[in-house]
Amino acid sequence: MKKTLVILILFFSIFLISCEPESYFFKNYSRNDEVVSIELISYESDDVAVIEDIEEMLDIDISDIDQLEVLDVTENEEFISNFSNIEFFLGYSHLNLPDGIGVKINYNNGDFLIVTDSFDSEQSFGGDAVLYDSEGKFIQYYGSFSWKQDFEDLINSYFITQVKEHTD
């Protein structure tokens, strides 16, 4: 009986650990010191689709990025510090392109990170963090929000344009 209980506990522990998605924070991101500007943007495309594999990520059309606001440069460091505390999860379904209102973090070599506040009530997507080069070519996918409200609160505390709060 005792052996069976130990085996069940071991099996249950392995099961719980294996279900935990990989998480990512921008706290130790090597490019945090390379930020030149931060913009509030909107991006929409007819090609947005739900995907499972990073290989299906698409390049973006830079002309479809609508700049809504630019954060005062004096606030960049504080914004990045607060942004660095937002947790992202890898391994879930996500969008192949940005969708909706979000933040565009521009780096000194022209690359940029887009984090959009996508919301699809049918799919319950929060938003994704994706790095592109200066021409809009996909470089790296960092994951989806673990808690969407953290990102909305960040946007609403730094920009005049406010994002709607969603009840999940």
Backbone bond lengths (Angstrom), bond angles and torsions (degrees), N, CA, C in turn:
res aa  C-N    CA-C-N  psi(-1)  N-CA   C-N-CA  omega(-1)  CA-C   N-CA-C  phi
1 M - - - 1.449 - - 1.533 110.72 -
2 K 1.307 115.60 -44.00 1.456 120.29 -178.75 1.528 110.60 -65.92
3 K 1.334 117.35 -40.17 1.471 121.45 178.20 1.523 110.55 -63.62
4 T 1.307 116.84 -41.62 1.456 121.36 -179.71 1.527 110.56 -63.71
5 L 1.317 116.24 -41.95 1.456 120.87 178.67 1.532 110.94 -63.71
6 V 1.314 117.61 -42.79 1.470 122.01 178.49 1.523 110.14 -63.87
7 I 1.312 117.49 -42.21 1.468 121.25 179.41 1.527 110.14 -65.35
8 L 1.317 117.20 -41.76 1.467 120.32 177.92 1.532 111.43 -63.55
9 I 1.307 117.40 -42.92 1.465 121.37 178.39 1.526 109.97 -63.60
10 L 1.313 118.02 -43.18 1.468 122.67 178.29 1.524 110.33 -61.91
11 F 1.339 116.60 -47.12 1.458 121.09 179.38 1.528 110.83 -61.15
12 F 1.338 116.98 -45.06 1.453 121.85 179.64 1.532 111.24 -62.67
13 S 1.309 117.28 -40.52 1.476 121.60 178.54 1.517 111.21 -63.78
14 I 1.311 116.53 -44.42 1.475 120.29 178.48 1.517 109.94 -63.15
15 F 1.319 116.80 -41.65 1.457 121.04 179.12 1.531 111.19 -60.74
16 L 1.316 117.29 -45.43 1.466 120.87 -179.93 1.517 111.75 -64.36
17 I 1.309 117.32 -42.35 1.468 121.40 -179.33 1.522 110.80 -67.08
18 S 1.322 116.79 -40.23 1.464 119.83 -177.80 1.517 112.27 -69.45
19 C 1.323 118.77 -20.58 1.466 122.27 179.73 1.523 112.32 -85.92
20 E 1.301 118.21 -13.58 1.459 121.93 -178.24 1.528 109.79 -73.66
21 P 1.334 117.91 121.13 1.471 119.36 179.28 1.527 110.85 -71.41
22 E 1.303 115.23 157.59 1.459 120.81 176.15 1.525 107.92 -71.11
23 S 1.319 116.76 134.10 1.463 119.44 -179.35 1.527 110.39 -109.37
24 Y 1.332 114.73 158.78 1.460 120.93 -179.12 1.523 108.71 -141.24
25 F 1.327 115.77 136.80 1.455 123.34 172.45 1.522 107.77 -123.20
26 F 1.304 117.76 148.91 1.460 122.13 177.77 1.528 112.15 -87.43
27 K 1.342 117.53 12.77 1.468 121.52 -178.48 1.525 112.66 -56.71
28 N 1.299 117.13 -45.37 1.461 121.19 -176.57 1.522 112.04 -106.43
29 Y 1.310 116.62 22.05 1.456 120.99 -179.15 1.523 108.86 -65.32
30 S 1.300 116.26 123.47 1.466 121.12 -174.03 1.526 113.18 -63.48
31 R 1.314 118.10 -17.58 1.461 120.89 -175.56 1.527 113.55 -96.42
32 N 1.331 117.87 3.09 1.469 119.95 -179.91 1.523 112.22 -57.91
33 D 1.331 117.74 -30.30 1.469 121.14 179.56 1.521 112.75 -82.09
34 E 1.319 117.95 -5.14 1.458 122.45 -177.96 1.529 113.57 -98.72
35 V 1.330 117.36 4.15 1.469 121.33 -176.44 1.528 109.77 -68.98
36 V 1.338 115.92 127.87 1.464 120.69 177.84 1.523 112.18 -107.49
37 S 1.330 117.01 -27.83 1.459 120.12 177.19 1.524 110.21 -161.37
38 I 1.330 114.06 157.93 1.460 121.42 178.60 1.519 107.20 -132.21
39 E 1.321 116.04 127.92 1.455 121.57 -176.55 1.522 110.70 -122.11
40 L 1.304 115.87 147.99 1.457 121.12 166.88 1.519 105.11 -92.93
41 I 1.322 116.26 126.11 1.460 120.82 -174.31 1.524 110.99 -130.44
42 S 1.301 114.23 169.08 1.456 121.77 169.18 1.520 106.47 -130.01
43 Y 1.327 116.17 137.82 1.464 120.18 178.71 1.521 108.70 -138.53
44 E 1.308 115.21 128.92 1.460 120.61 176.59 1.508 109.11 -137.15
45 S 1.316 115.32 144.61 1.455 121.29 179.10 1.523 108.88 -148.74
46 D 1.314 115.51 146.96 1.463 120.14 175.93 1.522 111.86 -74.81
47 D 1.336 117.20 -11.11 1.467 121.70 -176.71 1.523 113.65 -93.84
48 V 1.341 118.13 5.96 1.462 121.13 -179.29 1.527 109.30 -65.12
49 A 1.331 114.98 130.74 1.466 120.78 178.85 1.525 109.24 -146.53
50 V 1.307 115.08 155.56 1.458 121.81 175.25 1.530 107.71 -82.32
51 I 1.335 115.44 129.61 1.464 120.08 -179.38 1.528 110.37 -130.88
52 E 1.301 115.76 163.51 1.459 122.46 178.37 1.524 111.55 -107.50
53 D 1.320 117.29 -26.24 1.456 122.72 -169.68 1.528 111.02 -116.38
54 I 1.314 116.46 134.71 1.467 121.94 179.04 1.531 111.33 -60.25
55 E 1.322 116.39 -27.37 1.474 120.71 178.85 1.529 111.85 -61.19
56 E 1.331 117.31 -17.58 1.460 121.34 -178.91 1.527 113.11 -92.50
57 M 1.333 117.26 2.42 1.465 120.60 178.87 1.523 109.31 -64.12
58 L 1.327 116.34 142.02 1.458 121.70 -179.60 1.524 110.90 -106.70
59 D 1.314 115.95 155.84 1.459 121.93 170.39 1.523 106.91 -72.54
60 I 1.337 116.42 154.37 1.457 118.69 179.31 1.522 110.94 -101.96
61 D 1.302 115.30 157.92 1.456 122.14 174.48 1.531 106.19 -93.52
62 I 1.318 116.30 109.24 1.462 121.69 -175.77 1.529 111.29 -57.73
63 S 1.321 117.17 -30.80 1.475 119.61 -179.37 1.532 112.13 -68.59
64 D 1.339 118.13 -14.54 1.462 121.46 177.90 1.526 112.93 -87.86
65 I 1.333 117.63 -0.84 1.463 121.03 177.64 1.526 108.28 -84.36
66 D 1.323 115.96 118.21 1.463 121.25 176.71 1.523 108.59 -100.37
67 Q 1.314 116.55 115.97 1.462 121.37 178.73 1.525 108.70 -79.38
68 L 1.340 116.48 121.65 1.463 121.45 179.73 1.519 111.35 -95.40
69 E 1.341 116.44 -42.14 1.466 122.20 179.87 1.515 108.98 -154.06
70 V 1.334 115.61 158.76 1.467 121.46 172.41 1.520 107.05 -120.26
71 L 1.307 115.81 129.09 1.462 121.17 179.13 1.519 109.49 -69.54
72 D 1.312 116.84 138.66 1.464 121.11 175.64 1.524 108.34 -57.70
73 V 1.312 117.14 132.07 1.470 123.31 -175.96 1.530 111.76 -55.16
74 T 1.312 117.15 -31.11 1.469 120.08 -179.29 1.527 112.02 -67.35
75 E 1.328 117.77 -15.03 1.457 121.70 -179.56 1.524 113.03 -100.10
76 N 1.339 117.68 -3.70 1.466 120.95 -176.81 1.525 112.88 -56.32
77 E 1.319 117.32 -49.29 1.463 121.14 -175.71 1.524 111.30 -62.26
78 E 1.321 116.50 -44.29 1.472 120.37 179.64 1.538 110.56 -65.62
79 F 1.334 115.97 -41.78 1.464 119.91 178.58 1.531 110.05 -60.03
80 I 1.329 116.82 -48.91 1.472 120.70 -179.28 1.524 110.40 -61.45
81 S 1.309 117.29 -38.73 1.466 120.81 177.77 1.528 110.59 -60.47
82 N 1.316 117.01 -45.67 1.466 120.74 178.70 1.527 111.72 -70.14
83 F 1.311 116.93 -39.51 1.460 121.53 177.56 1.530 110.96 -61.39
84 S 1.313 116.52 -33.84 1.470 122.15 -178.04 1.517 113.47 -64.50
85 N 1.323 117.46 -15.31 1.459 120.75 179.41 1.526 113.64 -90.93
86 I 1.318 117.24 -4.02 1.464 120.95 179.70 1.529 108.44 -81.95
87 E 1.311 115.51 131.62 1.470 121.12 -178.58 1.530 110.06 -92.34
88 F 1.324 115.01 136.80 1.462 122.63 176.11 1.520 108.27 -118.27
89 F 1.333 116.44 144.57 1.461 122.11 178.04 1.518 110.26 -113.01
90 L 1.315 115.63 137.90 1.457 122.10 172.57 1.524 108.48 -98.72
91 G 1.306 116.51 158.95 1.447 119.87 171.81 1.503 116.35 101.48
92 Y 1.310 117.80 -4.00 1.461 120.16 178.37 1.518 109.84 -102.06
93 S 1.320 115.74 166.26 1.465 120.01 171.65 1.523 107.87 -59.39
94 H 1.318 116.14 146.77 1.459 120.27 179.72 1.521 109.18 -151.38
95 L 1.313 115.45 177.35 1.456 120.17 -179.30 1.524 110.61 -88.85
96 N 1.316 116.16 150.17 1.467 121.70 -179.73 1.526 112.74 -82.16
97 L 1.320 117.28 -12.80 1.464 124.28 -179.88 1.522 108.27 -144.28
98 P 1.329 117.44 157.48 1.461 119.11 173.38 1.534 109.09 -61.11
99 D 1.314 116.14 156.24 1.450 119.74 179.14 1.518 108.99 -153.73
100 G 1.317 116.56 117.48 1.451 121.05 176.13 1.514 113.50 101.69
101 I 1.329 114.81 -161.59 1.461 121.59 -179.92 1.515 109.25 -80.40
102 G 1.313 115.66 143.16 1.457 119.38 179.27 1.510 111.94 -167.58
103 V 1.309 113.97 -167.71 1.459 122.20 -178.33 1.521 108.62 -114.97
104 K 1.314 114.70 138.53 1.470 121.66 174.57 1.519 106.28 -116.37
105 I 1.327 115.60 115.03 1.461 121.87 179.65 1.523 106.88 -101.61
106 N 1.333 116.11 115.62 1.463 122.25 -175.35 1.532 110.92 -96.66
107 Y 1.331 115.70 134.07 1.461 121.77 -179.58 1.522 110.36 -105.51
108 N 1.332 115.57 159.76 1.462 121.08 -172.61 1.530 114.73 -63.44
109 N 1.321 119.60 -17.10 1.465 120.25 178.41 1.528 112.21 -96.12
110 G 1.340 117.74 3.43 1.460 121.73 179.28 1.519 113.97 101.49
111 D 1.331 118.54 -18.48 1.462 120.79 175.42 1.518 109.18 -63.05
112 F 1.316 116.72 157.46 1.451 120.11 176.69 1.528 110.66 -149.17
113 L 1.320 113.64 148.20 1.457 122.34 177.65 1.516 106.78 -105.28
114 I 1.328 116.41 129.27 1.461 120.44 175.42 1.522 108.06 -113.43
115 V 1.319 114.61 128.73 1.460 121.72 175.28 1.514 105.70 -124.16
116 T 1.330 116.47 110.33 1.460 119.69 -176.39 1.514 111.53 -102.81
117 D 1.307 113.11 153.45 1.450 122.27 179.70 1.528 108.43 -96.70
118 S 1.322 115.79 55.88 1.461 121.13 -179.29 1.513 109.41 -66.75
119 F 1.301 115.30 146.04 1.457 117.66 174.89 1.504 108.80 -147.90
120 D 1.289 115.41 123.30 1.451 122.43 177.08 1.522 105.91 -126.74
121 S 1.303 116.23 106.95 1.465 119.44 -174.63 1.520 112.37 -62.64
122 E 1.326 116.88 -26.59 1.459 119.35 178.37 1.528 111.18 -75.14
123 Q 1.328 117.14 -35.19 1.458 120.89 -176.43 1.525 112.97 -102.71
124 S 1.325 117.51 -14.49 1.469 123.82 -179.12 1.529 112.80 61.22
125 F 1.312 116.58 40.66 1.457 119.62 176.14 1.504 109.73 -80.43
126 G 1.315 116.14 143.67 1.444 120.18 178.28 1.500 111.69 -98.91
127 G 1.291 118.54 -56.10 1.447 122.94 -178.18 1.508 109.85 163.79
128 D 1.313 116.12 159.65 1.454 121.45 -174.65 1.518 111.39 -126.39
129 A 1.333 116.15 153.16 1.460 123.21 175.00 1.527 107.63 -110.86
130 V 1.336 115.99 118.76 1.466 121.27 -174.43 1.526 109.49 -135.76
131 L 1.326 116.39 134.00 1.466 122.70 178.17 1.520 109.93 -98.42
132 Y 1.345 115.14 134.21 1.465 122.87 178.20 1.517 109.26 -126.77
133 D 1.338 115.89 157.17 1.467 118.51 174.09 1.525 109.15 -85.48
134 S 1.313 116.69 179.70 1.467 121.98 -174.30 1.525 113.51 -61.52
135 E 1.327 117.22 -18.25 1.463 121.10 179.20 1.522 112.57 -98.91
136 G 1.335 117.37 1.63 1.458 121.19 179.42 1.517 114.38 89.93
137 K 1.321 116.95 11.53 1.470 120.38 178.92 1.532 109.47 -81.36
138 F 1.321 115.51 134.93 1.458 122.21 -179.55 1.526 110.90 -60.67
139 I 1.353 116.34 132.88 1.467 121.82 176.67 1.525 110.73 -114.52
140 Q 1.355 116.93 -53.80 1.464 118.88 -173.84 1.525 110.96 -154.15
141 Y 1.325 114.20 144.40 1.466 122.33 175.97 1.523 108.21 -106.35
142 Y 1.347 117.41 128.18 1.467 121.54 -177.28 1.520 113.65 -103.56
143 G 1.310 118.60 -14.15 1.449 120.77 176.50 1.516 113.25 125.07
144 S 1.342 113.48 -177.00 1.463 122.77 179.31 1.519 109.26 -111.36
145 F 1.333 116.19 154.45 1.464 120.60 179.75 1.521 110.95 -53.44
146 S 1.320 115.43 141.41 1.458 118.12 168.51 1.523 109.10 -83.43
147 W 1.332 116.68 -28.92 1.454 121.58 178.68 1.515 108.10 -143.53
148 K 1.307 117.60 101.84 1.457 125.57 -173.84 1.529 113.19 -58.27
149 Q 1.311 116.58 -35.61 1.459 121.03 -176.48 1.534 111.86 -59.93
150 D 1.342 117.33 -32.67 1.468 120.39 177.68 1.526 111.08 -59.19
151 F 1.317 117.03 -41.99 1.458 121.14 -179.22 1.531 110.47 -70.80
152 E 1.328 117.09 -43.11 1.458 119.84 178.34 1.526 110.69 -60.76
153 D 1.329 116.43 -42.39 1.470 120.19 178.35 1.528 111.05 -62.59
154 L 1.320 117.15 -38.75 1.463 121.34 178.57 1.528 110.30 -62.91
155 I 1.315 117.42 -49.08 1.468 121.03 178.47 1.527 110.10 -59.23
156 N 1.316 116.48 -48.10 1.465 120.60 -176.04 1.525 113.17 -65.73
157 S 1.333 117.51 -22.67 1.465 119.02 179.26 1.530 113.28 -88.36
158 Y 1.332 118.23 -14.69 1.463 120.53 -178.13 1.524 114.63 -113.19
159 F 1.323 117.99 -19.56 1.457 120.19 -174.91 1.524 110.57 -120.95
160 I 1.333 115.26 151.05 1.459 121.00 177.29 1.527 109.38 -68.89
161 T 1.330 116.61 -44.62 1.458 120.81 176.39 1.521 108.23 -66.21
162 Q 1.306 116.07 126.61 1.459 120.79 -176.70 1.529 109.80 -106.27
163 V 1.324 115.42 144.68 1.459 120.20 174.80 1.512 108.25 -94.43
164 K 1.306 115.08 148.26 1.457 120.07 179.29 1.512 109.37 -69.02
165 E 1.310 115.02 141.72 1.452 119.47 173.24 1.508 107.73 -85.50
166 H 1.325 115.56 135.53 1.451 121.46 -179.32 1.511 109.11 -107.65
167 T 1.280 115.97 142.13 1.460 119.04 173.45 1.508 106.68 -94.63
168 D 1.315 115.19 116.86 1.465 120.01 -178.36 1.504 111.06 -90.88
